[in-house]
Amino acid sequence: MTDETPNDPLMVALSALAATLCDERRARRFLDLTGIETDELRARAGDPTLLSALIAFLEAHEPDLLAVSDAIGVEPAAIVAARRSLDGTEEQ
């Protein structure tokens, strides 16, 4: 048994990454904007810096944030909170 919850920042971010990559248009835009190649993405999938950048990408286009939020079953605010936690800017 683990202590991970659906709102664990890393789990939220990994779920957001999976949901992003399942949508071809969104995935292509993310890869094109970041310049990251698929092999590097696979190697760094658990990297908090990459995951934080992914969520920032989603935040920059509200329809994507809302679609991913719906796909993974968490509120958009939980995704934003995950980014803040991962990049160390969470509100105290």
SEFIZA-3560 file (N, C-alpha, C; in Angstrom, 3 decimals):
REM SEFIZA-3560
<numar><xx>0.842</xx><yy>-1.175</yy><zz>0.000</zz><atom>N</atom></numar>
<numar><xx>0.000</xx><yy>0.000</yy><zz>0.000</zz><atom>CA</atom></numar>
<numar><xx>0.891</xx><yy>1.243</yy><zz>0.000</zz><atom>C</atom></numar>
<numar><xx>0.464</xx><yy>2.302</yy><zz>-0.714</zz><atom>N</atom></numar>
<numar><xx>1.262</xx><yy>3.509</yy><zz>-0.782</zz><atom>CA</atom></numar>
<numar><xx>0.492</xx><yy>4.660</yy><zz>-0.169</zz><atom>C</atom></numar>
<numar><xx>1.209</xx><yy>5.757</yy><zz>0.088</zz><atom>N</atom></numar>
<numar><xx>0.589</xx><yy>6.957</yy><zz>0.626</zz><atom>CA</atom></numar>
<numar><xx>0.124</xx><yy>7.898</yy><zz>-0.472</zz><atom>C</atom></numar>
<numar><xx>0.261</xx><yy>7.502</yy><zz>-1.723</zz><atom>N</atom></numar>
<numar><xx>-0.111</xx><yy>8.381</yy><zz>-2.832</zz><atom>CA</atom></numar>
<numar><xx>-1.626</xx><yy>8.562</yy><zz>-2.865</zz><atom>C</atom></numar>
<numar><xx>-2.035</xx><yy>9.770</yy><zz>-3.089</zz><atom>N</atom></numar>
<numar><xx>-3.454</xx><yy>10.073</yy><zz>-3.232</zz><atom>CA</atom></numar>
<numar><xx>-3.662</xx><yy>10.658</yy><zz>-4.617</zz><atom>C</atom></numar>
<numar><xx>-4.908</xx><yy>10.762</yy><zz>-5.060</zz><atom>N</atom></numar>
<numar><xx>-5.145</xx><yy>11.355</yy><zz>-6.377</zz><atom>CA</atom></numar>
<numar><xx>-4.639</xx><yy>12.791</yy><zz>-6.467</zz><atom>C</atom></numar>
<numar><xx>-4.410</xx><yy>13.454</yy><zz>-5.334</zz><atom>N</atom></numar>
<numar><xx>-3.930</xx><yy>14.827</yy><zz>-5.353</zz><atom>CA</atom></numar>
<numar><xx>-2.431</xx><yy>14.935</yy><zz>-5.065</zz><atom>C</atom></numar>
<numar><xx>-1.734</xx><yy>13.815</yy><zz>-5.029</zz><atom>N</atom></numar>
<numar><xx>-0.287</xx><yy>13.843</yy><zz>-4.882</zz><atom>CA</atom></numar>
<numar><xx>0.270</xx><yy>14.580</yy><zz>-6.097</zz><atom>C</atom></numar>
<numar><xx>1.083</xx><yy>15.630</yy><zz>-5.893</zz><atom>N</atom></numar>
<numar><xx>1.551</xx><yy>16.449</yy><zz>-7.028</zz><atom>CA</atom></numar>
<numar><xx>2.204</xx><yy>15.648</yy><zz>-8.151</zz><atom>C</atom></numar>
<numar><xx>3.033</xx><yy>14.705</yy><zz>-7.799</zz><atom>N</atom></numar>
<numar><xx>3.708</xx><yy>13.919</yy><zz>-8.838</zz><atom>CA</atom></numar>
<numar><xx>2.703</xx><yy>13.071</yy><zz>-9.609</zz><atom>C</atom></numar>
<numar><xx>1.759</xx><yy>12.465</yy><zz>-8.899</zz><atom>N</atom></numar>
<numar><xx>0.761</xx><yy>11.630</yy><zz>-9.581</zz><atom>CA</atom></numar>
<numar><xx>-0.155</xx><yy>12.478</yy><zz>-10.462</zz><atom>C</atom></numar>
<numar><xx>-0.538</xx><yy>13.654</yy><zz>-9.980</zz><atom>N</atom></numar>
<numar><xx>-1.372</xx><yy>14.555</yy><zz>-10.790</zz><atom>CA</atom></numar>
<numar><xx>-0.613</xx><yy>14.943</yy><zz>-12.052</zz><atom>C</atom></numar>
<numar><xx>0.660</xx><yy>15.307</yy><zz>-11.890</zz><atom>N</atom></numar>
<numar><xx>1.464</xx><yy>15.734</yy><zz>-13.034</zz><atom>CA</atom></numar>
<numar><xx>1.676</xx><yy>14.597</yy><zz>-14.033</zz><atom>C</atom></numar>
<numar><xx>1.955</xx><yy>13.399</yy><zz>-13.535</zz><atom>N</atom></numar>
<numar><xx>2.132</xx><yy>12.259</yy><zz>-14.441</zz><atom>CA</atom></numar>
<numar><xx>0.830</xx><yy>11.930</yy><zz>-15.168</zz><atom>C</atom></numar>
<numar><xx>-0.285</xx><yy>12.045</yy><zz>-14.472</zz><atom>N</atom></numar>
<numar><xx>-1.580</xx><yy>11.824</yy><zz>-15.112</zz><atom>CA</atom></numar>
<numar><xx>-1.834</xx><yy>12.880</yy><zz>-16.179</zz><atom>C</atom></numar>
<numar><xx>-1.469</xx><yy>14.119</yy><zz>-15.879</zz><atom>N</atom></numar>
<numar><xx>-1.630</xx><yy>15.206</yy><zz>-16.850</zz><atom>CA</atom></numar>
<numar><xx>-0.748</xx><yy>14.960</yy><zz>-18.075</zz><atom>C</atom></numar>
<numar><xx>0.453</xx><yy>14.459</yy><zz>-17.852</zz><atom>N</atom></numar>
<numar><xx>1.337</xx><yy>14.138</yy><zz>-18.974</zz><atom>CA</atom></numar>
<numar><xx>0.707</xx><yy>13.054</yy><zz>-19.840</zz><atom>C</atom></numar>
<numar><xx>0.211</xx><yy>12.000</yy><zz>-19.223</zz><atom>N</atom></numar>
<numar><xx>-0.409</xx><yy>10.910</yy><zz>-19.980</zz><atom>CA</atom></numar>
<numar><xx>-1.607</xx><yy>11.420</yy><zz>-20.779</zz><atom>C</atom></numar>
<numar><xx>-2.444</xx><yy>12.230</yy><zz>-20.144</zz><atom>N</atom></numar>
<numar><xx>-3.623</xx><yy>12.765</yy><zz>-20.835</zz><atom>CA</atom></numar>
<numar><xx>-3.216</xx><yy>13.681</yy><zz>-21.986</zz><atom>C</atom></numar>
<numar><xx>-2.164</xx><yy>14.444</yy><zz>-21.786</zz><atom>N</atom></numar>
<numar><xx>-1.672</xx><yy>15.331</yy><zz>-22.845</zz><atom>CA</atom></numar>
<numar><xx>-1.188</xx><yy>14.511</yy><zz>-24.032</zz><atom>C</atom></numar>
<numar><xx>-0.454</xx><yy>13.462</yy><zz>-23.756</zz><atom>N</atom></numar>
<numar><xx>0.117</xx><yy>12.658</yy><zz>-24.831</zz><atom>CA</atom></numar>
<numar><xx>-0.923</xx><yy>11.805</yy><zz>-25.547</zz><atom>C</atom></numar>
<numar><xx>-2.070</xx><yy>11.585</yy><zz>-24.915</zz><atom>N</atom></numar>
<numar><xx>-3.145</xx><yy>10.820</yy><zz>-25.556</zz><atom>CA</atom></numar>
<numar><xx>-3.909</xx><yy>11.637</yy><zz>-26.591</zz><atom>C</atom></numar>
<numar><xx>-3.734</xx><yy>12.938</yy><zz>-26.552</zz><atom>N</atom></numar>
<numar><xx>-4.393</xx><yy>13.812</yy><zz>-27.526</zz><atom>CA</atom></numar>
<numar><xx>-3.336</xx><yy>14.239</yy><zz>-28.540</zz><atom>C</atom></numar>
<numar><xx>-3.449</xx><yy>13.767</yy><zz>-29.766</zz><atom>N</atom></numar>
<numar><xx>-2.401</xx><yy>13.988</yy><zz>-30.764</zz><atom>CA</atom></numar>
<numar><xx>-2.097</xx><yy>15.473</yy><zz>-30.998</zz><atom>C</atom></numar>
<numar><xx>-3.133</xx><yy>16.283</yy><zz>-31.107</zz><atom>N</atom></numar>
<numar><xx>-2.932</xx><yy>17.721</yy><zz>-31.349</zz><atom>CA</atom></numar>
<numar><xx>-2.197</xx><yy>18.379</yy><zz>-30.174</zz><atom>C</atom></numar>
<numar><xx>-2.650</xx><yy>18.079</yy><zz>-28.972</zz><atom>N</atom></numar>
<numar><xx>-2.046</xx><yy>18.669</yy><zz>-27.783</zz><atom>CA</atom></numar>
<numar><xx>-0.603</xx><yy>18.171</yy><zz>-27.601</zz><atom>C</atom></numar>
<numar><xx>-0.391</xx><yy>16.899</yy><zz>-27.832</zz><atom>N</atom></numar>
<numar><xx>0.943</xx><yy>16.326</yy><zz>-27.693</zz><atom>CA</atom></numar>
<numar><xx>1.912</xx><yy>16.964</yy><zz>-28.688</zz><atom>C</atom></numar>
<numar><xx>1.477</xx><yy>17.103</yy><zz>-29.938</zz><atom>N</atom></numar>
<numar><xx>2.340</xx><yy>17.696</yy><zz>-30.967</zz><atom>CA</atom></numar>
<numar><xx>2.684</xx><yy>19.131</yy><zz>-30.605</zz><atom>C</atom></numar>
<numar><xx>1.688</xx><yy>19.892</yy><zz>-30.140</zz><atom>N</atom></numar>
<numar><xx>1.935</xx><yy>21.276</yy><zz>-29.763</zz><atom>CA</atom></numar>
<numar><xx>2.937</xx><yy>21.355</yy><zz>-28.612</zz><atom>C</atom></numar>
<numar><xx>2.782</xx><yy>20.484</yy><zz>-27.622</zz><atom>N</atom></numar>
<numar><xx>3.717</xx><yy>20.463</yy><zz>-26.491</zz><atom>CA</atom></numar>
<numar><xx>5.133</xx><yy>20.143</yy><zz>-26.971</zz><atom>C</atom></numar>
<numar><xx>5.258</xx><yy>19.125</yy><zz>-27.788</zz><atom>N</atom></numar>
<numar><xx>6.583</xx><yy>18.740</yy><zz>-28.294</zz><atom>CA</atom></numar>
<numar><xx>7.180</xx><yy>19.839</yy><zz>-29.162</zz><atom>C</atom></numar>
<numar><xx>6.366</xx><yy>20.445</yy><zz>-30.009</zz><atom>N</atom></numar>
<numar><xx>6.862</xx><yy>21.516</yy><zz>-30.884</zz><atom>CA</atom></numar>
<numar><xx>7.283</xx><yy>22.740</yy><zz>-30.083</zz><atom>C</atom></numar>
<numar><xx>6.488</xx><yy>23.128</yy><zz>-29.110</zz><atom>N</atom></numar>
<numar><xx>6.809</xx><yy>24.329</yy><zz>-28.327</zz><atom>CA</atom></numar>
<numar><xx>8.024</xx><yy>24.141</yy><zz>-27.428</zz><atom>C</atom></numar>
<numar><xx>8.201</xx><yy>22.952</yy><zz>-26.901</zz><atom>N</atom></numar>
<numar><xx>9.319</xx><yy>22.716</yy><zz>-25.986</zz><atom>CA</atom></numar>
<numar><xx>10.590</xx><yy>22.281</yy><zz>-26.711</zz><atom>C</atom></numar>
<numar><xx>10.435</xx><yy>21.728</yy><zz>-27.910</zz><atom>N</atom></numar>
<numar><xx>11.595</xx><yy>21.225</yy><zz>-28.636</zz><atom>CA</atom></numar>
<numar><xx>12.081</xx><yy>19.885</yy><zz>-28.119</zz><atom>C</atom></numar>
<numar><xx>11.351</xx><yy>19.311</yy><zz>-27.192</zz><atom>N</atom></numar>
<numar><xx>11.760</xx><yy>18.026</yy><zz>-26.634</zz><atom>CA</atom></numar>
<numar><xx>11.420</xx><yy>16.909</yy><zz>-27.623</zz><atom>C</atom></numar>
<numar><xx>12.288</xx><yy>15.966</yy><zz>-27.740</zz><atom>N</atom></numar>
<numar><xx>12.075</xx><yy>14.811</yy><zz>-28.608</zz><atom>CA</atom></numar>
<numar><xx>11.429</xx><yy>13.691</yy><zz>-27.804</zz><atom>C</atom></numar>
<numar><xx>10.775</xx><yy>12.778</yy><zz>-28.485</zz><atom>N</atom></numar>
<numar><xx>10.050</xx><yy>11.725</yy><zz>-27.779</zz><atom>CA</atom></numar>
<numar><xx>10.957</xx><yy>10.849</yy><zz>-26.916</zz><atom>C</atom></numar>
<numar><xx>12.171</xx><yy>10.567</yy><zz>-27.363</zz><atom>N</atom></numar>
<numar><xx>13.087</xx><yy>9.753</yy><zz>-26.553</zz><atom>CA</atom></numar>
<numar><xx>13.460</xx><yy>10.469</yy><zz>-25.259</zz><atom>C</atom></numar>
<numar><xx>13.718</xx><yy>11.760</yy><zz>-25.351</zz><atom>N</atom></numar>
<numar><xx>14.039</xx><yy>12.537</yy><zz>-24.159</zz><atom>CA</atom></numar>
<numar><xx>12.820</xx><yy>12.601</yy><zz>-23.241</zz><atom>C</atom></numar>
<numar><xx>11.652</xx><yy>12.752</yy><zz>-23.818</zz><atom>N</atom></numar>
<numar><xx>10.423</xx><yy>12.798</yy><zz>-23.026</zz><atom>CA</atom></numar>
<numar><xx>10.258</xx><yy>11.499</yy><zz>-22.240</zz><atom>C</atom></numar>
<numar><xx>10.474</xx><yy>10.374</yy><zz>-22.893</zz><atom>N</atom></numar>
<numar><xx>10.376</xx><yy>9.080</yy><zz>-22.197</zz><atom>CA</atom></numar>
<numar><xx>11.384</xx><yy>9.008</yy><zz>-21.054</zz><atom>C</atom></numar>
<numar><xx>12.600</xx><yy>9.452</yy><zz>-21.305</zz><atom>N</atom></numar>
<numar><xx>13.657</xx><yy>9.375</yy><zz>-20.297</zz><atom>CA</atom></numar>
<numar><xx>13.401</xx><yy>10.293</yy><zz>-19.113</zz><atom>C</atom></numar>
<numar><xx>12.723</xx><yy>11.421</yy><zz>-19.355</zz><atom>N</atom></numar>
<numar><xx>12.533</xx><yy>12.425</yy><zz>-18.306</zz><atom>CA</atom></numar>
<numar><xx>11.099</xx><yy>12.506</yy><zz>-17.794</zz><atom>C</atom></numar>
<numar><xx>10.281</xx><yy>11.531</yy><zz>-18.087</zz><atom>N</atom></numar>
<numar><xx>8.853</xx><yy>11.597</yy><zz>-17.755</zz><atom>CA</atom></numar>
<numar><xx>8.591</xx><yy>11.867</yy><zz>-16.277</zz><atom>C</atom></numar>
<numar><xx>9.443</xx><yy>11.406</yy><zz>-15.401</zz><atom>N</atom></numar>
<numar><xx>9.246</xx><yy>11.621</yy><zz>-13.966</zz><atom>CA</atom></numar>
<numar><xx>9.993</xx><yy>12.810</yy><zz>-13.408</zz><atom>C</atom></numar>
<numar><xx>10.633</xx><yy>13.580</yy><zz>-14.262</zz><atom>N</atom></numar>
<numar><xx>11.424</xx><yy>14.743</yy><zz>-13.849</zz><atom>CA</atom></numar>
<numar><xx>10.488</xx><yy>15.895</yy><zz>-13.450</zz><atom>C</atom></numar>
<numar><xx>10.560</xx><yy>16.342</yy><zz>-12.192</zz><atom>N</atom></numar>
<numar><xx>9.678</xx><yy>17.424</yy><zz>-11.754</zz><atom>CA</atom></numar>
<numar><xx>9.768</xx><yy>18.688</yy><zz>-12.610</zz><atom>C</atom></numar>
<numar><xx>10.945</xx><yy>18.989</yy><zz>-13.135</zz><atom>N</atom></numar>
<numar><xx>11.100</xx><yy>20.171</yy><zz>-13.977</zz><atom>CA</atom></numar>
<numar><xx>10.302</xx><yy>20.027</yy><zz>-15.262</zz><atom>C</atom></numar>
<numar><xx>10.373</xx><yy>18.876</yy><zz>-15.882</zz><atom>N</atom></numar>
<numar><xx>9.609</xx><yy>18.615</yy><zz>-17.098</zz><atom>CA</atom></numar>
<numar><xx>8.114</xx><yy>18.634</yy><zz>-16.806</zz><atom>C</atom></numar>
<numar><xx>7.716</xx><yy>18.007</yy><zz>-15.721</zz><atom>N</atom></numar>
<numar><xx>6.294</xx><yy>17.954</yy><zz>-15.378</zz><atom>CA</atom></numar>
<numar><xx>5.751</xx><yy>19.335</yy><zz>-15.051</zz><atom>C</atom></numar>
<numar><xx>6.552</xx><yy>20.135</yy><zz>-14.380</zz><atom>N</atom></numar>
<numar><xx>6.152</xx><yy>21.514</yy><zz>-14.091</zz><atom>CA</atom></numar>
<numar><xx>5.981</xx><yy>22.296</yy><zz>-15.389</zz><atom>C</atom></numar>
<numar><xx>6.897</xx><yy>22.096</yy><zz>-16.332</zz><atom>N</atom></numar>
<numar><xx>6.798</xx><yy>22.770</yy><zz>-17.631</zz><atom>CA</atom></numar>
<numar><xx>5.555</xx><yy>22.314</yy><zz>-18.394</zz><atom>C</atom></numar>
<numar><xx>5.234</xx><yy>21.034</yy><zz>-18.297</zz><atom>N</atom></numar>
<numar><xx>4.026</xx><yy>20.534</yy><zz>-18.945</zz><atom>CA</atom></numar>
<numar><xx>2.795</xx><yy>21.232</yy><zz>-18.382</zz><atom>C</atom></numar>
<numar><xx>2.712</xx><yy>21.339</yy><zz>-17.073</zz><atom>N</atom></numar>
<numar><xx>1.536</xx><yy>21.979</yy><zz>-16.474</zz><atom>CA</atom></numar>
<numar><xx>1.495</xx><yy>23.461</yy><zz>-16.832</zz><atom>C</atom></numar>
<numar><xx>2.641</xx><yy>24.116</yy><zz>-16.863</zz><atom>N</atom></numar>
<numar><xx>2.674</xx><yy>25.520</yy><zz>-17.291</zz><atom>CA</atom></numar>
<numar><xx>2.149</xx><yy>25.638</yy><zz>-18.723</zz><atom>C</atom></numar>
<numar><xx>2.508</xx><yy>24.688</yy><zz>-19.571</zz><atom>N</atom></numar>
<numar><xx>1.987</xx><yy>24.633</yy><zz>-20.945</zz><atom>CA</atom></numar>
<numar><xx>0.467</xx><yy>24.538</yy><zz>-20.939</zz><atom>C</atom></numar>
<numar><xx>-0.078</xx><yy>23.678</yy><zz>-20.092</zz><atom>N</atom></numar>
<numar><xx>-1.533</xx><yy>23.537</yy><zz>-19.999</zz><atom>CA</atom></numar>
<numar><xx>-2.183</xx><yy>24.810</yy><zz>-19.466</zz><atom>C</atom></numar>
<numar><xx>-1.554</xx><yy>25.423</yy><zz>-18.481</zz><atom>N</atom></numar>
<numar><xx>-2.081</xx><yy>26.662</yy><zz>-17.905</zz><atom>CA</atom></numar>
<numar><xx>-2.146</xx><yy>27.785</yy><zz>-18.939</zz><atom>C</atom></numar>
<numar><xx>-1.237</xx><yy>27.766</yy><zz>-19.888</zz><atom>N</atom></numar>
<numar><xx>-1.170</xx><yy>28.825</yy><zz>-20.895</zz><atom>CA</atom></numar>
<numar><xx>-2.317</xx><yy>28.751</yy><zz>-21.908</zz><atom>C</atom></numar>
<numar><xx>-3.026</xx><yy>27.637</yy><zz>-21.931</zz><atom>N</atom></numar>
<numar><xx>-4.150</xx><yy>27.473</yy><zz>-22.870</zz><atom>CA</atom></numar>
<numar><xx>-5.287</xx><yy>26.800</yy><zz>-22.104</zz><atom>C</atom></numar>
<numar><xx>-6.175</xx><yy>27.615</yy><zz>-21.563</zz><atom>N</atom></numar>
<numar><xx>-7.222</xx><yy>27.121</yy><zz>-20.665</zz><atom>CA</atom></numar>
<numar><xx>-8.017</xx><yy>25.933</yy><zz>-21.219</zz><atom>C</atom></numar>
<numar><xx>-8.378</xx><yy>25.915</yy><zz>-22.512</zz><atom>N</atom></numar>
<numar><xx>-9.111</xx><yy>24.738</yy><zz>-23.007</zz><atom>CA</atom></numar>
<numar><xx>-8.336</xx><yy>23.428</yy><zz>-22.799</zz><atom>C</atom></numar>
<numar><xx>-7.021</xx><yy>23.471</yy><zz>-22.954</zz><atom>N</atom></numar>
<numar><xx>-6.216</xx><yy>22.269</yy><zz>-22.705</zz><atom>CA</atom></numar>
<numar><xx>-6.218</xx><yy>21.909</yy><zz>-21.222</zz><atom>C</atom></numar>
<numar><xx>-6.062</xx><yy>22.910</yy><zz>-20.366</zz><atom>N</atom></numar>
<numar><xx>-6.080</xx><yy>22.662</yy><zz>-18.922</zz><atom>CA</atom></numar>
<numar><xx>-7.406</xx><yy>22.025</yy><zz>-18.517</zz><atom>C</atom></numar>
<numar><xx>-8.506</xx><yy>22.562</yy><zz>-19.022</zz><atom>N</atom></numar>
<numar><xx>-9.818</xx><yy>22.031</yy><zz>-18.680</zz><atom>CA</atom></numar>
<numar><xx>-10.022</xx><yy>20.626</yy><zz>-19.237</zz><atom>C</atom></numar>
<numar><xx>-9.560</xx><yy>20.383</yy><zz>-20.439</zz><atom>N</atom></numar>
<numar><xx>-9.703</xx><yy>19.049</yy><zz>-21.043</zz><atom>CA</atom></numar>
<numar><xx>-8.900</xx><yy>18.009</yy><zz>-20.276</zz><atom>C</atom></numar>
<numar><xx>-7.675</xx><yy>18.360</yy><zz>-19.900</zz><atom>N</atom></numar>
<numar><xx>-6.834</xx><yy>17.424</yy><zz>-19.140</zz><atom>CA</atom></numar>
<numar><xx>-7.420</xx><yy>17.221</yy><zz>-17.749</zz><atom>C</atom></numar>
<numar><xx>-7.891</xx><yy>18.284</yy><zz>-17.141</zz><atom>N</atom></numar>
<numar><xx>-8.529</xx><yy>18.186</yy><zz>-15.832</zz><atom>CA</atom></numar>
<numar><xx>-9.684</xx><yy>17.197</yy><zz>-15.878</zz><atom>C</atom></numar>
<numar><xx>-10.519</xx><yy>17.333</yy><zz>-16.890</zz><atom>N</atom></numar>
<numar><xx>-11.650</xx><yy>16.430</yy><zz>-17.052</zz><atom>CA</atom></numar>
<numar><xx>-11.178</xx><yy>14.996</yy><zz>-17.295</zz><atom>C</atom></numar>
<numar><xx>-10.162</xx><yy>14.845</yy><zz>-18.123</zz><atom>N</atom></numar>
<numar><xx>-9.661</xx><yy>13.508</yy><zz>-18.469</zz><atom>CA</atom></numar>
<numar><xx>-9.101</xx><yy>12.762</yy><zz>-17.267</zz><atom>C</atom></numar>
<numar><xx>-8.457</xx><yy>13.485</yy><zz>-16.347</zz><atom>N</atom></numar>
<numar><xx>-7.836</xx><yy>12.802</yy><zz>-15.206</zz><atom>CA</atom></numar>
<numar><xx>-8.688</xx><yy>12.876</yy><zz>-13.941</zz><atom>C</atom></numar>
<numar><xx>-9.799</xx><yy>13.592</yy><zz>-14.015</zz><atom>N</atom></numar>
<numar><xx>-10.727</xx><yy>13.612</yy><zz>-12.906</zz><atom>CA</atom></numar>
<numar><xx>-10.319</xx><yy>14.427</yy><zz>-11.703</zz><atom>C</atom></numar>
<numar><xx>-9.583</xx><yy>15.511</yy><zz>-11.944</zz><atom>N</atom></numar>
<numar><xx>-9.237</xx><yy>16.432</yy><zz>-10.855</zz><atom>CA</atom></numar>
<numar><xx>-9.581</xx><yy>17.848</yy><zz>-11.290</zz><atom>C</atom></numar>
<numar><xx>-9.779</xx><yy>18.704</yy><zz>-10.320</zz><atom>N</atom></numar>
<numar><xx>-10.065</xx><yy>20.103</yy><zz>-10.612</zz><atom>CA</atom></numar>
<numar><xx>-8.844</xx><yy>20.775</yy><zz>-11.244</zz><atom>C</atom></numar>
<numar><xx>-9.056</xx><yy>21.749</yy><zz>-12.120</zz><atom>N</atom></numar>
<numar><xx>-7.916</xx><yy>22.473</yy><zz>-12.693</zz><atom>CA</atom></numar>
<numar><xx>-7.000</xx><yy>23.057</yy><zz>-11.608</zz><atom>C</atom></numar>
<numar><xx>-7.580</xx><yy>23.524</yy><zz>-10.522</zz><atom>N</atom></numar>
<numar><xx>-6.770</xx><yy>24.089</yy><zz>-9.436</zz><atom>CA</atom></numar>
<numar><xx>-5.800</xx><yy>23.058</yy><zz>-8.852</zz><atom>C</atom></numar>
<numar><xx>-6.192</xx><yy>21.787</yy><zz>-8.852</zz><atom>N</atom></numar>
<numar><xx>-5.300</xx><yy>20.735</yy><zz>-8.345</zz><atom>CA</atom></numar>
<numar><xx>-4.101</xx><yy>20.546</yy><zz>-9.270</zz><atom>C</atom></numar>
<numar><xx>-4.321</xx><yy>20.727</yy><zz>-10.562</zz><atom>N</atom></numar>
<numar><xx>-3.213</xx><yy>20.615</yy><zz>-11.520</zz><atom>CA</atom></numar>
<numar><xx>-2.256</xx><yy>21.787</yy><zz>-11.322</zz><atom>C</atom></numar>
<numar><xx>-2.806</xx><yy>22.981</yy><zz>-11.175</zz><atom>N</atom></numar>
<numar><xx>-1.979</xx><yy>24.172</yy><zz>-10.936</zz><atom>CA</atom></numar>
<numar><xx>-1.230</xx><yy>24.021</yy><zz>-9.617</zz><atom>C</atom></numar>
<numar><xx>-1.900</xx><yy>23.515</yy><zz>-8.594</zz><atom>N</atom></numar>
<numar><xx>-1.246</xx><yy>23.303</yy><zz>-7.293</zz><atom>CA</atom></numar>
<numar><xx>-0.117</xx><yy>22.284</yy><zz>-7.409</zz><atom>C</atom></numar>
<numar><xx>-0.293</xx><yy>21.283</yy><zz>-8.253</zz><atom>N</atom></numar>
<numar><xx>0.766</xx><yy>20.290</yy><zz>-8.463</zz><atom>CA</atom></numar>
<numar><xx>2.001</xx><yy>20.960</yy><zz>-9.054</zz><atom>C</atom></numar>
<numar><xx>1.791</xx><yy>21.858</yy><zz>-10.033</zz><atom>N</atom></numar>
<numar><xx>2.941</xx><yy>22.570</yy><zz>-10.616</zz><atom>CA</atom></numar>
<numar><xx>3.645</xx><yy>23.392</yy><zz>-9.553</zz><atom>C</atom></numar>
<numar><xx>2.883</xx><yy>24.103</yy><zz>-8.764</zz><atom>N</atom></numar>
<numar><xx>3.485</xx><yy>24.934</yy><zz>-7.717</zz><atom>CA</atom></numar>
<numar><xx>4.287</xx><yy>24.097</yy><zz>-6.732</zz><atom>C</atom></numar>
<numar><xx>3.767</xx><yy>22.940</yy><zz>-6.414</zz><atom>N</atom></numar>
<numar><xx>4.485</xx><yy>22.046</yy><zz>-5.508</zz><atom>CA</atom></numar>
<numar><xx>5.763</xx><yy>21.521</yy><zz>-6.157</zz><atom>C</atom></numar>
<numar><xx>5.665</xx><yy>21.123</yy><zz>-7.414</zz><atom>N</atom></numar>
<numar><xx>6.828</xx><yy>20.568</yy><zz>-8.115</zz><atom>CA</atom></numar>
<numar><xx>7.930</xx><yy>21.591</yy><zz>-8.327</zz><atom>C</atom></numar>
<numar><xx>7.534</xx><yy>22.850</yy><zz>-8.584</zz><atom>N</atom></numar>
<numar><xx>8.579</xx><yy>23.853</yy><zz>-8.825</zz><atom>CA</atom></numar>
<numar><xx>8.899</xx><yy>24.697</yy><zz>-7.588</zz><atom>C</atom></numar>
<numar><xx>8.306</xx><yy>24.317</yy><zz>-6.460</zz><atom>N</atom></numar>
<numar><xx>8.649</xx><yy>24.978</yy><zz>-5.198</zz><atom>CA</atom></numar>
<numar><xx>8.036</xx><yy>26.345</yy><zz>-4.997</zz><atom>C</atom></numar>
<numar><xx>6.962</xx><yy>26.658</yy><zz>-5.721</zz><atom>N</atom></numar>
<numar><xx>6.335</xx><yy>27.972</yy><zz>-5.580</zz><atom>CA</atom></numar>
<numar><xx>4.957</xx><yy>27.867</yy><zz>-4.942</zz><atom>C</atom></numar>
<numar><xx>4.682</xx><yy>26.734</yy><zz>-4.271</zz><atom>N</atom></numar>
<numar><xx>3.366</xx><yy>26.593</yy><zz>-3.672</zz><atom>CA</atom></numar>
<numar><xx>3.156</xx><yy>27.640</yy><zz>-2.596</zz><atom>C</atom></numar>
<numar><xx>1.914</xx><yy>28.069</yy><zz>-2.482</zz><atom>N</atom></numar>
<numar><xx>1.578</xx><yy>29.113</yy><zz>-1.527</zz><atom>CA</atom></numar>
<numar><xx>1.666</xx><yy>28.553</yy><zz>-0.119</zz><atom>C</atom></numar>
<numar><xx>2.234</xx><yy>29.326</yy><zz>0.752</zz><atom>N</atom></numar>
<numar><xx>2.416</xx><yy>28.893</yy><zz>2.140</zz><atom>CA</atom></numar>
<numar><xx>1.190</xx><yy>29.162</yy><zz>2.947</zz><atom>C</atom></numar>
//
